[in-house]
Amino acid sequence: MNSLMSGFTIYYDLVIDASTERVFQAISEPSYLINWWPLHCTGKPNIGETYNFFFAEDYNWFGKVIELKEKESFYISMTSADSDWNPTTFGFDLKNRNNVTKLSFFHTGWKHTNEHYKRTSYCWALLLNGLKNYLEKGIVIPFKERN
């Protein structure tokens, strides 16, 4: 991750009571991503593959997988989004600790700490909590209720 850092970065660490395999699946497989993040998603967890994160007609975004280590890390570099997200990269690093997973999240490359940066930071906190609740309790928050 260090070589990716430029500009401003959002960071979150959390512990999820689930195997690294299940957490990796939830952050990298489109059929699981839609349970906690976008409305629709396509892509394959392979280096160089493109993911489509569809939130609404005006928010139909794309990113490329730039790092993937099975059950360890998954990074996406945004290629087509709004002007604030386009130069950014987000990613997840996973570590197994006593049968739970420590997830370290980053979203780097922000040019400014503007309102969109602040809102995105807040939304990631909510979404990552949604990921945790999805994996630990099976809770799927309906898309319209995800901020």
Contacts in CASP RR format, 6 or more apart in sequence:
PFRMAT RR
TARGET T0000
AUTHOR 0000-0000-0000
METHOD contacts of the structure
MODEL  1
MNSLMSGFTIYYDLVIDASTERVFQAISEPSYLINWWPLHCTGKPNIGET
YNFFFAEDYNWFGKVIELKEKESFYISMTSADSDWNPTTFGFDLKNRNNV
TKLSFFHTGWKHTNEHYKRTSYCWALLLNGLKNYLEKGIVIPFKERN
1 75 0 8 1.000
1 91 0 8 1.000
1 93 0 8 1.000
1 106 0 8 1.000
1 108 0 8 1.000
4 75 0 8 1.000
4 89 0 8 1.000
4 108 0 8 1.000
4 109 0 8 1.000
5 106 0 8 1.000
5 108 0 8 1.000
5 109 0 8 1.000
6 108 0 8 1.000
6 109 0 8 1.000
7 108 0 8 1.000
7 109 0 8 1.000
7 110 0 8 1.000
7 111 0 8 1.000
8 108 0 8 1.000
8 109 0 8 1.000
8 110 0 8 1.000
8 111 0 8 1.000
8 112 0 8 1.000
8 113 0 8 1.000
8 117 0 8 1.000
9 106 0 8 1.000
9 107 0 8 1.000
9 108 0 8 1.000
9 109 0 8 1.000
9 110 0 8 1.000
10 105 0 8 1.000
10 106 0 8 1.000
10 107 0 8 1.000
10 108 0 8 1.000
10 110 0 8 1.000
10 117 0 8 1.000
10 120 0 8 1.000
10 121 0 8 1.000
10 124 0 8 1.000
11 104 0 8 1.000
11 105 0 8 1.000
11 106 0 8 1.000
12 104 0 8 1.000
12 105 0 8 1.000
12 124 0 8 1.000
12 125 0 8 1.000
12 128 0 8 1.000
13 102 0 8 1.000
13 103 0 8 1.000
13 104 0 8 1.000
13 105 0 8 1.000
14 102 0 8 1.000
14 103 0 8 1.000
14 105 0 8 1.000
14 128 0 8 1.000
14 129 0 8 1.000
14 132 0 8 1.000
15 97 0 8 1.000
15 100 0 8 1.000
15 101 0 8 1.000
15 102 0 8 1.000
15 103 0 8 1.000
16 23 0 8 1.000
16 100 0 8 1.000
16 101 0 8 1.000
16 103 0 8 1.000
16 131 0 8 1.000
16 132 0 8 1.000
16 135 0 8 1.000
16 136 0 8 1.000
17 100 0 8 1.000
17 135 0 8 1.000
17 136 0 8 1.000
18 100 0 8 1.000
18 101 0 8 1.000
18 135 0 8 1.000
18 136 0 8 1.000
19 96 0 8 1.000
19 99 0 8 1.000
19 101 0 8 1.000
20 71 0 8 1.000
20 72 0 8 1.000
20 94 0 8 1.000
20 95 0 8 1.000
20 96 0 8 1.000
20 101 0 8 1.000
21 71 0 8 1.000
22 101 0 8 1.000
22 135 0 8 1.000
23 92 0 8 1.000
23 94 0 8 1.000
23 101 0 8 1.000
23 103 0 8 1.000
23 135 0 8 1.000
24 70 0 8 1.000
24 71 0 8 1.000
24 72 0 8 1.000
24 74 0 8 1.000
24 94 0 8 1.000
25 32 0 8 1.000
26 32 0 8 1.000
26 33 0 8 1.000
26 35 0 8 1.000
26 36 0 8 1.000
26 131 0 8 1.000
26 134 0 8 1.000
26 135 0 8 1.000
27 33 0 8 1.000
27 74 0 8 1.000
27 92 0 8 1.000
27 131 0 8 1.000
28 45 0 8 1.000
28 68 0 8 1.000
28 74 0 8 1.000
29 45 0 8 1.000
30 41 0 8 1.000
30 42 0 8 1.000
30 43 0 8 1.000
30 51 0 8 1.000
33 41 0 8 1.000
33 53 0 8 1.000
34 40 0 8 1.000
34 41 0 8 1.000
34 143 0 8 1.000
35 134 0 8 1.000
35 140 0 8 1.000
36 127 0 8 1.000
36 130 0 8 1.000
36 131 0 8 1.000
36 134 0 8 1.000
36 140 0 8 1.000
36 141 0 8 1.000
36 146 0 8 1.000
37 53 0 8 1.000
37 127 0 8 1.000
37 131 0 8 1.000
37 146 0 8 1.000
38 53 0 8 1.000
38 54 0 8 1.000
38 55 0 8 1.000
38 143 0 8 1.000
39 54 0 8 1.000
39 55 0 8 1.000
39 56 0 8 1.000
39 143 0 8 1.000
40 52 0 8 1.000
40 54 0 8 1.000
41 51 0 8 1.000
41 52 0 8 1.000
41 53 0 8 1.000
41 54 0 8 1.000
42 51 0 8 1.000
42 52 0 8 1.000
43 49 0 8 1.000
43 50 0 8 1.000
43 51 0 8 1.000
43 52 0 8 1.000
45 65 0 8 1.000
45 68 0 8 1.000
45 74 0 8 1.000
46 65 0 8 1.000
46 68 0 8 1.000
47 65 0 8 1.000
47 66 0 8 1.000
47 67 0 8 1.000
47 68 0 8 1.000
48 64 0 8 1.000
48 65 0 8 1.000
48 66 0 8 1.000
49 64 0 8 1.000
49 65 0 8 1.000
50 62 0 8 1.000
50 63 0 8 1.000
50 64 0 8 1.000
50 65 0 8 1.000
50 79 0 8 1.000
51 62 0 8 1.000
51 63 0 8 1.000
51 64 0 8 1.000
51 65 0 8 1.000
51 76 0 8 1.000
52 60 0 8 1.000
52 61 0 8 1.000
52 62 0 8 1.000
53 60 0 8 1.000
53 61 0 8 1.000
53 62 0 8 1.000
53 63 0 8 1.000
54 60 0 8 1.000
54 61 0 8 1.000
55 61 0 8 1.000
59 81 0 8 1.000
59 82 0 8 1.000
61 78 0 8 1.000
61 80 0 8 1.000
61 81 0 8 1.000
61 82 0 8 1.000
61 85 0 8 1.000
62 78 0 8 1.000
62 79 0 8 1.000
62 80 0 8 1.000
62 81 0 8 1.000
63 76 0 8 1.000
63 77 0 8 1.000
63 78 0 8 1.000
63 79 0 8 1.000
63 80 0 8 1.000
63 81 0 8 1.000
64 76 0 8 1.000
64 77 0 8 1.000
64 79 0 8 1.000
65 74 0 8 1.000
65 75 0 8 1.000
65 76 0 8 1.000
66 75 0 8 1.000
66 76 0 8 1.000
66 77 0 8 1.000
66 89 0 8 1.000
67 73 0 8 1.000
67 74 0 8 1.000
67 75 0 8 1.000
67 91 0 8 1.000
68 74 0 8 1.000
68 75 0 8 1.000
71 94 0 8 1.000
71 96 0 8 1.000
72 93 0 8 1.000
72 94 0 8 1.000
72 95 0 8 1.000
73 91 0 8 1.000
73 92 0 8 1.000
73 93 0 8 1.000
73 94 0 8 1.000
74 91 0 8 1.000
74 92 0 8 1.000
75 89 0 8 1.000
75 90 0 8 1.000
75 91 0 8 1.000
75 92 0 8 1.000
76 89 0 8 1.000
76 90 0 8 1.000
76 91 0 8 1.000
77 88 0 8 1.000
77 89 0 8 1.000
78 85 0 8 1.000
78 86 0 8 1.000
78 87 0 8 1.000
78 88 0 8 1.000
78 89 0 8 1.000
78 90 0 8 1.000
79 86 0 8 1.000
80 86 0 8 1.000
82 116 0 8 1.000
84 110 0 8 1.000
84 111 0 8 1.000
84 112 0 8 1.000
84 114 0 8 1.000
84 116 0 8 1.000
84 117 0 8 1.000
84 120 0 8 1.000
85 120 0 8 1.000
87 109 0 8 1.000
87 111 0 8 1.000
88 107 0 8 1.000
88 108 0 8 1.000
88 109 0 8 1.000
88 110 0 8 1.000
89 107 0 8 1.000
89 108 0 8 1.000
89 109 0 8 1.000
90 105 0 8 1.000
90 106 0 8 1.000
90 107 0 8 1.000
90 108 0 8 1.000
91 105 0 8 1.000
91 106 0 8 1.000
91 107 0 8 1.000
92 103 0 8 1.000
92 104 0 8 1.000
92 105 0 8 1.000
93 103 0 8 1.000
93 104 0 8 1.000
93 105 0 8 1.000
94 101 0 8 1.000
94 102 0 8 1.000
94 103 0 8 1.000
94 104 0 8 1.000
95 101 0 8 1.000
95 102 0 8 1.000
95 104 0 8 1.000
103 128 0 8 1.000
103 131 0 8 1.000
105 124 0 8 1.000
105 128 0 8 1.000
107 120 0 8 1.000
107 121 0 8 1.000
107 124 0 8 1.000
110 117 0 8 1.000
122 147 0 8 1.000
123 147 0 8 1.000
126 146 0 8 1.000
126 147 0 8 1.000
127 146 0 8 1.000
130 139 0 8 1.000
130 141 0 8 1.000
130 146 0 8 1.000
133 139 0 8 1.000
133 141 0 8 1.000
134 140 0 8 1.000
END
